[in-house]
């Protein structure tokens, strides 16, 4: 059975998600955030076996512990190609910068990624950043900072575009309303609920 563990990290309360199989404990780490020790503690505590890290985008509050976890578990990092410059060179947000080593895996829009325990689809959703992505699993969608409960991600940072995020939201609106939405900050929601109440999805 596929399960999700949320680990809240850093001063911006970023959501790291560990998606895992409860039977064989294989896992994928999504947006590990600032507090690598906290993520590593949870992975070791529950004997989870991560096989990949994925960044939904390159802002520091989502990527700061990428290399620490890569080194610990000897696993690759995956990110959309349009986000390479952000994650490797700048990662600028609120006058904070960091650098992450070059990702081993480059993701593309529409790509299906097969892990040992599940498969997910990459949806390129620019607007918060040029290379923002959402990850579509069978029953849920991990949205990074594209879509939150009741609102959307900022578009006034480097690489952001209000017009582009509206286009990205139009992609999300066409998905199955029963999907559970796991955003990069805040509480989970459902697409059905956001279609009813989120003004940006009207």
C-alpha distance (Angstrom), angle and dihedral (degrees) to the residues before:
residue distance angle dihedral
X1 . . .
X2 3.81 . .
X3 3.80 114.2 .
X4 3.80 135.3 176.7
X5 3.78 128.1 -139.3
X6 3.82 117.8 -165.3
X7 3.79 119.1 -152.0
X8 3.81 115.3 -172.9
X9 3.80 112.3 -145.8
X10 3.80 139.4 -171.4
X11 3.78 137.3 -10.3
X12 3.81 92.0 -55.2
X13 3.83 91.1 54.0
X14 3.79 93.8 -124.2
X15 3.80 117.2 -171.8
X16 3.78 116.9 -124.2
X17 3.79 112.0 -168.2
X18 3.78 125.6 -155.9
X19 3.79 109.8 -164.2
X20 3.79 110.5 -164.8
X21 3.78 147.2 162.5
X22 3.79 109.8 -112.2
X23 3.82 91.8 -150.3
X24 3.82 105.1 49.1
X25 3.85 95.1 17.6
X26 3.81 93.8 -132.9
X27 3.81 109.2 154.0
X28 3.78 148.0 179.8
X29 3.82 122.8 -145.5
X30 3.80 116.6 -141.7
X31 3.82 120.5 -164.3
X32 3.82 98.8 -16.1
X33 3.79 91.2 -164.8
X34 3.80 129.1 -162.3
X35 3.80 103.1 -41.2
X36 3.78 107.0 67.8
X37 3.80 93.9 166.2
X38 3.79 90.1 58.0
X39 3.81 92.1 51.0
X40 3.81 92.7 45.4
X41 3.82 90.5 49.2
X42 3.81 91.3 54.8
X43 3.80 93.2 46.1
X44 3.81 92.7 50.2
X45 3.80 94.0 41.2
X46 3.79 92.5 56.9
X47 3.83 93.7 35.8
X48 3.79 91.4 -121.0
X49 3.81 118.3 170.2
X50 3.81 110.0 -145.8
X51 3.79 116.9 -158.2
X52 3.81 101.2 179.7
X53 3.80 144.3 11.7
X54 3.79 119.0 -140.4
X55 3.80 126.9 -167.1
X56 3.79 117.1 -155.7
X57 3.82 86.1 -158.9
X58 3.78 139.8 -18.1
X59 3.81 107.3 -101.0
X60 3.79 112.8 131.4
X61 3.80 95.7 -116.5
X62 3.81 88.3 63.5
X63 3.82 101.5 38.9
X64 3.80 110.7 30.0
X65 3.81 95.5 106.4
X66 3.84 96.2 39.9
X67 3.80 95.2 108.4
X68 3.80 94.3 42.9
X69 3.80 91.3 56.3
X70 3.81 93.2 40.7
X71 3.80 89.6 55.4
X72 3.80 94.7 44.6
X73 3.81 96.1 51.3
X74 3.82 99.9 22.5
X75 3.80 93.2 -126.9
X76 3.83 133.2 142.7
X77 3.79 129.0 -106.5
X78 3.81 121.6 -130.8
X79 3.81 127.5 -161.1
X80 3.81 138.6 153.7
X81 3.80 114.2 -87.2
X82 3.82 93.2 -120.7
X83 3.79 89.2 60.0
X84 3.80 97.0 54.6
X85 3.79 95.8 96.5
X86 3.79 91.7 48.4
X87 3.77 97.4 48.9
X88 3.82 97.1 39.4
X89 3.80 102.7 38.3
X90 3.77 114.6 17.7
X91 3.81 119.1 4.6
X92 3.80 84.9 177.7
X93 3.78 118.6 -179.4
X94 3.77 126.9 150.0
X95 3.84 90.8 -10.1
X96 3.80 92.1 -55.8
X97 3.80 121.2 120.7
X98 3.77 136.6 -177.3
X99 3.77 137.9 166.9
X100 3.79 129.8 -129.5
X101 3.80 124.7 -165.8
X102 3.80 116.1 -105.5
X103 3.82 111.9 -73.1
X104 3.78 116.4 -114.5
X105 3.82 94.7 -144.3
X106 3.81 126.0 52.1
X107 3.80 115.6 -158.2
X108 3.80 127.6 -150.0
X109 3.79 133.7 -161.7
X110 3.79 111.6 -86.3
X111 3.80 93.9 13.9
X112 3.80 117.4 146.0
X113 3.78 111.6 -142.4
X114 3.79 117.1 -158.1
X115 3.76 117.8 -153.3
X116 3.79 122.9 -177.5
X117 3.80 91.0 -99.4
X118 3.81 106.6 28.2
X119 3.79 146.3 -0.2
X120 3.79 129.1 -124.4
X121 3.80 136.2 -177.1
X122 3.79 125.2 -128.0
X123 3.81 115.9 -132.7
X124 3.80 114.8 -169.5
X125 3.81 106.1 -138.5
X126 3.82 109.5 175.3
X127 3.77 120.8 -175.5
X128 3.78 106.0 84.9
X129 3.81 86.1 50.7
X130 3.81 132.5 -11.1
X131 3.78 93.7 -104.7
X132 3.79 102.1 36.9
X133 3.79 113.9 142.4
X134 3.78 138.8 -172.0
X135 3.80 121.2 -146.5
X136 3.79 116.4 -137.7
X137 3.79 116.5 -155.5
X138 3.79 123.6 174.4
X139 3.81 97.4 -88.3
X140 3.79 104.6 13.6
X141 3.77 145.6 38.2
X142 3.79 125.4 -141.3
X143 3.80 105.2 -151.1
X144 3.79 106.3 -178.8
X145 3.80 108.3 -159.7
X146 3.80 95.5 -28.7
X147 3.80 98.5 87.7
X148 3.80 130.5 17.3
X149 3.78 132.8 176.3
X150 3.79 103.1 -73.7
X151 3.78 97.8 -6.9
X152 3.83 146.5 33.9
X153 3.78 138.4 -112.1
X154 3.79 124.6 -79.5
X155 3.79 117.2 -87.1
X156 3.81 98.9 -172.4
X157 3.81 96.5 83.1
X158 3.82 126.5 90.8
X159 3.80 109.2 -63.9
X160 3.79 93.2 14.7
X161 3.80 124.5 131.4
X162 3.79 128.6 178.5
X163 3.79 91.1 -156.5
X164 3.79 91.7 52.1
X165 3.78 94.6 48.1
X166 3.81 90.3 52.7
X167 3.80 87.9 54.3
X168 3.78 89.7 49.7
X169 3.78 91.5 50.1
X170 3.78 89.1 54.0
X171 3.82 88.0 60.5
X172 3.78 91.1 51.0
X173 3.81 92.8 47.7
X174 3.81 89.6 62.3
X175 3.81 93.6 58.1
X176 3.80 126.2 96.5
X177 3.84 108.0 -67.5
X178 3.81 90.7 -142.2
X179 3.80 91.5 68.2
X180 3.80 116.2 119.3
X181 3.81 110.4 -129.0
X182 3.80 118.5 -140.0
X183 3.84 108.2 -170.5
X184 3.79 130.5 -164.7
X185 3.81 91.7 -110.8
X186 3.79 133.1 21.6
X187 3.77 131.9 11.4
X188 3.78 130.2 -26.2
X189 3.78 120.8 -102.2
X190 3.80 138.6 170.1
X191 3.76 129.5 -101.4
X192 3.81 89.0 -124.0
X193 3.78 90.2 56.7
X194 3.81 92.5 48.1
X195 3.80 91.6 48.6
X196 3.79 88.1 55.3
X197 3.80 100.9 41.0
X198 3.80 112.6 15.5
X199 3.84 107.7 96.4
X200 3.80 91.6 -152.7
X201 3.80 91.9 60.9
X202 3.80 95.2 51.0
